Amino acid sequence: MSEFRAGKVDRNKLGFSKHFAPIRSVNFVTDIMVEDLVSSGKKLVLVDVDNTLVGWKSHDIPESTYGWLEGLKGAGLQICILSNTRRPARLDRLAKDMGIPYLRGRFKPSRTMYRNALQKFGVSREEAVMIGDQLFTDILGANRTGIDAIWVKQMTSRDFIGTKVSRVGERLVRRRFHKAMSDEAAIGDLGKAEVAASRLWDRPAIRQFAKFLVVGGTSTVIDWGLTWILKYHIHIGKNLMSEDLGLWLMNHIPWPFGLYSSKQPGDAAVPIIKGFSTVVAGFNSFIFNRRWTFKIRGKENRRAHANKFVVVTIIGLLLNMGITSALDQILPGSDQHRLLFAMVIATATVTLWNFLGQKHWAFREKH
């Protein structure tokens, strides 16, 4: 069985298999040049969702997809999603995030949705193009309606069970029309290194982790900055606020703060200071990770997300306080160096905890 190949297809050279053949196949939807669509007289771009614009069942829209859609809009092209999805709520959310309308109806390859789209947007079939990852639904439906179709390599190996079965048939069919294809390494070829980097970046987990690190960096600056300022730079009269607070804690709450009696008074205030700075940094993490890292917008399930996030944050807070305070007591070095090393180790540990807790529990969406 042949592998997927990118290139232009001369459908006139094909027999019966031309009904399943696109006019072109590409590795990524972003390989389709806006200029080519405009120059060929296209006014309406019909597009599938799963494994074309986003991974199957994914809620994470690649930045490259956003950019490509914005390019279509900027060129004055109309866009509409045609989907066979059985999860309309997810489709509605994705369409709103991408800022494009969608149609659902009789399943592709029925001509109904295609005809409805032509009527809705007031264009002829020659002025439309269909883009999708499945030959037996997206491409066949477009061909039956007389609309040009572009076949995109599926984004991920994950698929609906029925689609997995049809993929077997696709491999048999595409072997036939490969003979009518003019080779193209990739439309808009990027080069091997750049293609590999693009594919890596298109993985949702990689992008989420990168964004989480950015958000974590800002939260760490807030956490460390507040800790440092509150311990070493805030004064009450002539004394440091941390020293006065530490003395009060040791005198009024002898356990556990009395354990700091052999240290500087300011050390006893470290757990409280770290608790406050971690809460402020955690609030920053909730806002930006929910909206940016995991792309969850709106009020839906926000309370549940917040409640779970609080649990993850409290555990992280206890870890942060415990690790920082414990290491601040046992590490060698000067007062400031000891606290710095303790904070580095605590931050690395809690960062890993927070990412796993937020990704797999707090912000995990039900499909």
ZAMARGU-4260 file (C-alpha; in steps of 0.2 Angstrom, whole numbers, plus 5000, padded with zeros to 4 digits):
<rodrens>
0) 5000/5000/5000 | 5007/5017/4995 | 5010/5031/5007 | 5002/5049/5007 | 5010/5060/4994
5) 5008/5079/4991 | 5005/5085/4973 | 4993/5090/4959 | 4981/5077/4952 | 4976/5076/4934
10) 4959/5068/4937 | 4956/5066/4918 | 4969/5052/4918 | 4959/5042/4930 | 4944/5030/4928
15) 4932/5026/4941 | 4944/5032/4955 | 4942/5050/4950 | 4926/5051/4960 | 4937/5050/4976
20) 4952/5060/4969 | 4956/5078/4974 | 4963/5091/4962 | 4978/5092/4974 | 4984/5084/4990
25) 4995/5093/5004 | 5004/5088/5020 | 4996/5103/5030 | 4982/5114/5028 | 4994/5129/5029
30) 5002/5122/5013 | 4987/5129/5003 | 4992/5146/4997 | 4979/5160/4999 | 4985/5167/4983
35) 4982/5151/4973 | 4964/5151/4979 | 4961/5169/4974 | 4969/5167/4957 | 4959/5152/4953
40) 4943/5162/4956 | 4938/5154/4973 | 4926/5164/4984 | 4921/5151/4997 | 4932/5139/5006
45) 4923/5124/5014 | 4933/5115/5027 | 4932/5100/5038 | 4937/5101/5056 | 4944/5085/5064
50) 4961/5080/5058 | 4961/5095/5046 | 4960/5110/5056 | 4962/5102/5074 | 4967/5085/5080
55) 4953/5072/5082 | 4942/5077/5098 | 4955/5090/5102 | 4950/5107/5109 | 4967/5115/5105
60) 4968/5125/5089 | 4985/5126/5082 | 4992/5144/5080 | 4996/5139/5062 | 4978/5136/5059
65) 4973/5153/5066 | 4986/5161/5055 | 4980/5152/5040 | 4962/5156/5043 | 4966/5175/5046
70) 4975/5175/5029 | 4959/5168/5020 | 4949/5181/5029 | 4961/5195/5025 | 4960/5190/5006
75) 4941/5192/5007 | 4937/5173/5006 | 4922/5167/5014 | 4924/5151/5025 | 4912/5138/5032
80) 4915/5122/5041 | 4906/5106/5035 | 4906/5093/5049 | 4900/5076/5052 | 4904/5077/5070
85) 4893/5069/5084 | 4898/5082/5096 | 4889/5098/5091 | 4894/5108/5107 | 4912/5105/5104
90) 4910/5110/5086 | 4901/5126/5091 | 4915/5131/5103 | 4928/5128/5090 | 4919/5138/5077
95) 4917/5152/5089 | 4935/5152/5093 | 4940/5152/5075 | 4927/5165/5071 | 4919/5155/5056
100) 4902/5148/5054 | 4898/5130/5051 | 4884/5118/5044 | 4878/5101/5050 | 4866/5090/5041
105) 4865/5074/5031 | 4882/5067/5033 | 4895/5069/5020 | 4897/5062/5006 | 4879/5068/5004
110) 4878/5083/4993 | 4865/5092/5005 | 4878/5101/5016 | 4888/5107/5000 | 4872/5113/4991
115) 4866/5122/5007 | 4883/5131/5009 | 4883/5136/4990 | 4866/5143/4993 | 4870/5151/5010
120) 4885/5161/5003 | 4878/5164/4986 | 4892/5157/4976 | 4893/5144/4961 | 4901/5127/4963
125) 4915/5133/4952 | 4919/5147/4965 | 4920/5135/4980 | 4933/5123/4986 | 4932/5109/4999
130) 4947/5105/5010 | 4947/5089/5021 | 4957/5074/5026 | 4945/5060/5021 | 4943/5054/5003
135) 4926/5044/5006 | 4917/5059/5014 | 4925/5076/5011 | 4932/5073/4994 | 4919/5062/4987
140) 4905/5073/4993 | 4913/5088/4985 | 4916/5079/4968 | 4898/5073/4968 | 4893/5091/4970
145) 4905/5098/4956 | 4916/5107/4969 | 4935/5106/4968 | 4943/5097/4983 | 4960/5097/4991
150) 4965/5082/5002 | 4975/5086/5018 | 4985/5072/5026 | 4977/5068/5043 | 4985/5078/5057
155) 4985/5064/5070 | 4984/5045/5070 | 4969/5046/5081 | 4952/5043/5073 | 4934/5038/5075
160) 4933/5019/5074 | 4922/5020/5058 | 4935/5032/5050 | 4949/5020/5054 | 4940/5007/5044
165) 4938/5019/5029 | 4957/5023/5030 | 4960/5006/5024 | 4950/5009/5009 | 4958/5026/5006
170) 4975/5017/5005 | 4969/5006/4991 | 4961/5020/4981 | 4975/5033/4983 | 4987/5020/4975
175) 4978/5022/4959 | 4978/5041/4958 | 4996/5043/4963 | 5000/5038/4945 | 4991/5054/4939
180) 5000/5065/4951 | 5014/5077/4948 | 5026/5077/4962 | 5028/5091/4974 | 5039/5089/4990
185) 5026/5100/4998 | 5017/5116/4992 | 5026/5130/5000 | 5041/5119/5004 | 5049/5123/5021
190) 5064/5112/5020 | 5067/5096/5031 | 5072/5105/5047 | 5058/5118/5047 | 5045/5105/5042
195) 5051/5094/5057 | 5050/5109/5068 | 5033/5114/5062 | 5026/5096/5065 | 5034/5096/5082
200) 5026/5113/5086 | 5009/5107/5080 | 5008/5094/5093 | 4996/5101/5106 | 5006/5094/5121
205) 5022/5103/5115 | 5013/5120/5113 | 5004/5118/5129 | 5020/5114/5138 | 5029/5129/5130
210) 5015/5141/5135 | 5014/5134/5152 | 5033/5138/5154 | 5029/5156/5148 | 5015/5158/5161
215) 5026/5149/5174 | 5040/5161/5171 | 5029/5176/5174 | 5021/5168/5190 | 5039/5164/5196
220) 5044/5182/5194 | 5029/5187/5204 | 5032/5173/5217 | 5051/5177/5219 | 5049/5195/5218
225) 5036/5197/5231 | 5045/5185/5243 | 5061/5195/5241 | 5053/5212/5243 | 5043/5206/5258
230) 5057/5199/5267 | 5071/5211/5263 | 5064/5227/5258 | 5048/5231/5267 | 5051/5241/5283
235) 5039/5245/5298 | 5048/5260/5306 | 5067/5255/5307 | 5064/5236/5307 | 5061/5225/5292
240) 5043/5219/5292 | 5048/5201/5290 | 5058/5202/5306 | 5044/5210/5316 | 5032/5197/5309
245) 5044/5183/5313 | 5046/5188/5331 | 5027/5189/5333 | 5025/5172/5326 | 5039/5164/5337
250) 5031/5172/5353 | 5013/5169/5349 | 5013/5153/5339 | 5028/5143/5347 | 5024/5128/5336
255) 5030/5127/5323 | 5038/5145/5322 | 5047/5143/5339 | 5059/5131/5329 | 5066/5146/5321
260) 5073/5153/5338 | 5091/5149/5333 | 5089/5158/5316 | 5086/5176/5311 | 5068/5182/5316
265) 5065/5185/5297 | 5067/5166/5293 | 5051/5162/5304 | 5041/5174/5292 | 5046/5164/5277
270) 5032/5152/5277 | 5019/5166/5278 | 5028/5176/5265 | 5029/5162/5253 | 5011/5158/5256
275) 5005/5175/5251 | 5017/5176/5236 | 5012/5159/5230 | 4993/5163/5230 | 4996/5179/5220
280) 5007/5169/5208 | 4993/5156/5207 | 4980/5168/5202 | 4990/5174/5188 | 4993/5156/5183
285) 4974/5152/5183 | 4969/5166/5172 | 4982/5164/5159 | 4984/5145/5158 | 4965/5143/5157
290) 4963/5156/5143 | 4979/5155/5134 | 4988/5138/5137 | 4973/5127/5137 | 4961/5139/5127
295) 4946/5138/5138 | 4935/5153/5136 | 4919/5159/5143 | 4910/5155/5159 | 4906/5137/5155
300) 4913/5126/5169 | 4923/5140/5175 | 4918/5137/5193 | 4923/5119/5192 | 4939/5123/5184
305) 4942/5136/5198 | 4938/5123/5212 | 4950/5110/5205 | 4963/5123/5202 | 4962/5129/5220
310) 4965/5111/5225 | 4980/5109/5214 | 4986/5126/5220 | 4984/5122/5238 | 4994/5106/5236
315) 5007/5116/5227 | 5007/5129/5240 | 5010/5116/5254 | 5024/5109/5244 | 5032/5126/5240
320) 5031/5131/5258 | 5037/5115/5265 | 5051/5113/5253 | 5057/5131/5254 | 5056/5131/5273
325) 5064/5114/5275 | 5079/5118/5263 | 5081/5135/5270 | 5085/5127/5287 | 5097/5113/5281
330) 5106/5121/5265 | 5123/5128/5268 | 5128/5146/5264 | 5123/5164/5268 | 5106/5169/5272
335) 5101/5175/5255 | 5110/5161/5245 | 5102/5148/5256 | 5084/5155/5253 | 5088/5157/5234
340) 5093/5139/5232 | 5078/5133/5242 | 5067/5143/5231 | 5075/5136/5215 | 5072/5118/5220
345) 5055/5121/5227 | 5050/5130/5211 | 5056/5116/5200 | 5046/5103/5210 | 5030/5113/5211
350) 5031/5118/5192 | 5030/5100/5187 | 5016/5097/5200 | 5006/5112/5193 | 5007/5107/5175
355) 5002/5089/5178 | 4988/5094/5189 | 4981/5108/5178 | 4983/5098/5162 | 4976/5081/5167
360) 4963/5087/5180 | 4959/5105/5183 | 4958/5110/5165 | 4953/5094/5157 | 4938/5096/5146
365) 4925/5082/5145 | 4923/5076/5127
</rodrens>
